[in-house]
Amino acid sequence: MDPIDGWYCFLCQQWRTDLLRQLVGKLVDLREGVELRGLIIATLYGFFIMFSYYILRAVRDEISSADRGNLQYLWTAVFFVMLLAVPAYSWLTGKFSRGVFVPLANRFFILCLVVFWACLMFLPQEARPWIDRIFYVWSSVFALFVVTVFWGFMSDCFDNDQGKRLFSFIAVGSSLGGMAGSAVTAGLAEVLPAFLLLLVACVPLELASWCAKALHRQFKTGSVVISGEAERVIAGNAWSGMKAVFASRYLMGIAAFIALMTFVSTMLYFQQASLIADAFANRGERTAFYAKIDLLVSAMTIVFQIYLTARIIKWLGVGFTLAIIPALMALGFMLLGLYPTLAVLVVVQVIYRAGRYGLSKPAREILWTVLGREAKYKSKQFLDAAVYRGGDLLSGWIYTGLAALGLSIGAIALTAAPVAGLWTMLAINLGNKQERLSRKDLTES
């Protein structure tokens, strides 16, 4: 029995189970059976994953400000490395069940973090810029194999109905983890060398591996279970996942949604890197400032996830929930166009990221619950790698080109506002398609 199972067995004494069910039931529409166990383990899994990721995120984002003149080249490198990483990931999922490949991937990245720490500790100072750049690219692969896989795992364990009821609570665990990681980084970044934070990030990543194994054994969290399905390796390869995207209008719609989202994110990211680099000269101060932004985002995200997300999805449906943040961003870019200052950008960025993680992320993951396992583990990773990072690459060069033409931060923001409007309309259409597929599944089951 691993520590996660042991911890849960302690909670599972009847009086504790009843108390836990009452507390969680105030926030979540729980059904009878094993939903509570799966929900708690999944929430812990998300907590530890994001705890680790948000430590690394602040370190990575500081590099974007320190090396802002080369940011578009870093994103180009990220895209091509991702093209190599996706086939490797598909091979892994085709050889091992999720109970093996998820912890295996996590522990591979723990080893990488130790190697980065050793390089920063023992190599000469002149090597630091290149180590930073390699780490920046590596952290994007980390997001694919660790953070993105988490939500693929969730859509595999929980069905469409459960996703609508439970994903917002699971996302609360992720946000609390992000909040904890940001708080640790904000408190230590100006005291300890950044490379020591890499070792700190290893601990929650290992705990996340234990949670993944425990949740894998609890596959019967879904309402429809195929015997032995959880142990089966995922069929297909990276090429079949890509072909499935081009063969499905629904998946192409998700791809377009991600592409427009990356454009909006990139515009804000490049503007943020520039304004923060101008405002802070010290690397520790910049890292701490990024961590404080992450902390505020996580706090606001939790408010969304606890009190609003599940209710909004229930009241408005998936499509209109997905459309809220794109519509707000159209307004935010217009505001930033009129007042292109760091204070305004931070407000827009915080609202965008809190809403994206608190509202859009759970709603976007519900889109996958009506699809098969191959789509969840193959097509999803293709979209998150090729489309997401390809969108980053293209958008980064677009921003660089606009800046080279002499456009100011405010002018670039105004050019992004119509794109956010297009993103809004696509979100509504995509949500309508998800509802139709959901009803079709219920009719056929």
QUIGI-V258499 format. One record per backbone hydrogen bond with DSSP energy under -1.0 kcal/mol. CO is the residue of the C=O (numbers start at 1). NH is the residue of the N-H. If there is no record, write none. Layout:
# QUIGI-V258499
((CO/NH) (CO/NH))
This chain:
# QUIGI-V258499
((2/6) (3/7) (4/8) (5/9) (6/10) (7/11) (8/12) (13/17) (14/18) (15/19) (16/20) (17/21) (18/22) (19/23) (20/24) (21/25) (24/27) (24/28) (28/30) (34/38) (35/39) (36/40) (37/41) (38/42) (39/43) (40/44) (41/45) (42/46) (43/47) (44/48) (45/49) (46/50) (47/51) (48/52) (49/53) (50/54) (52/56) (53/57) (54/58) (55/59) (56/60) (57/61) (58/62) (59/63) (60/64) (61/65) (62/66) (63/67) (65/68) (67/70) (68/71) (70/74) (71/75) (72/76) (73/77) (74/78) (75/79) (76/80) (77/81) (78/82) (79/83) (81/85) (82/86) (84/88) (85/89) (86/90) (87/91) (88/92) (89/93) (90/94) (92/96) (93/234) (97/100) (97/101) (98/102) (100/104) (101/105) (102/106) (103/107) (104/108) (105/109) (106/110) (107/111) (108/112) (109/113) (110/114) (111/115) (112/116) (113/117) (114/118) (115/119) (116/120) (117/121) (118/122) (119/123) (124/127) (125/128) (127/131) (128/132) (129/133) (130/134) (131/135) (132/136) (133/137) (134/138) (135/139) (137/141) (138/142) (139/143) (140/144) (141/145) (142/146) (143/148) (146/150) (147/151) (148/152) (149/153) (150/154) (151/155) (152/156) (153/157) (154/158) (159/163) (160/164) (161/165) (162/166) (163/167) (166/170) (167/171) (168/172) (169/173) (170/174) (171/175) (172/176) (173/177) (174/178) (175/179) (176/180) (177/181) (178/182) (179/183) (180/184) (181/185) (182/186) (183/187) (184/188) (185/189) (188/191) (188/192) (193/196) (194/197) (196/200) (197/201) (201/205) (202/206) (203/207) (204/208) (205/209) (206/210) (207/211) (208/212) (209/213) (210/214) (211/215) (212/216) (213/217) (219/221) (219/222) (226/229) (237/241) (238/242) (239/243) (240/244) (241/245) (242/246) (243/247) (245/248) (248/252) (249/253) (250/254) (251/255) (252/256) (253/257) (254/258) (255/259) (256/260) (257/261) (258/262) (259/263) (260/264) (261/265) (262/266) (263/267) (264/268) (265/269) (266/270) (267/271) (268/272) (269/273) (270/274) (271/275) (272/276) (273/277) (274/278) (275/279) (276/280) (282/286) (283/287) (284/288) (285/289) (286/290) (287/291) (288/292) (289/293) (290/294) (291/295) (292/296) (293/297) (294/298) (295/299) (296/300) (297/301) (298/302) (299/303) (300/304) (301/305) (302/306) (303/307) (304/308) (304/309) (308/312) (309/313) (310/314) (311/315) (312/316) (313/317) (317/321) (318/322) (319/323) (323/327) (324/328) (325/329) (326/330) (327/331) (328/332) (329/333) (330/334) (331/335) (332/336) (333/337) (334/338) (335/339) (339/341) (341/345) (342/346) (343/347) (344/348) (345/349) (346/350) (347/351) (348/352) (349/353) (350/354) (351/355) (352/356) (353/357) (354/358) (355/359) (355/360) (356/361) (359/363) (360/364) (361/365) (362/366) (365/368) (366/369) (368/371) (372/376) (373/377) (374/378) (374/379) (375/380) (378/382) (379/383) (380/384) (381/385) (382/386) (382/387) (383/388) (385/389) (386/390) (387/391) (388/392) (389/393) (390/394) (391/395) (392/396) (393/397) (394/398) (395/399) (396/400) (397/401) (398/402) (399/403) (400/404) (401/405) (402/407) (403/406) (408/412) (409/413) (410/414) (411/415) (412/416) (416/420) (417/421) (418/422) (419/423) (420/424) (421/425) (422/426) (423/427) (424/428) (425/429) (426/430) (427/431) (428/432) (429/433) (430/434) (431/435) (432/436) (433/437) (434/438) (435/439) (436/440) (437/441) (438/442) (439/443) (440/444) (441/445))
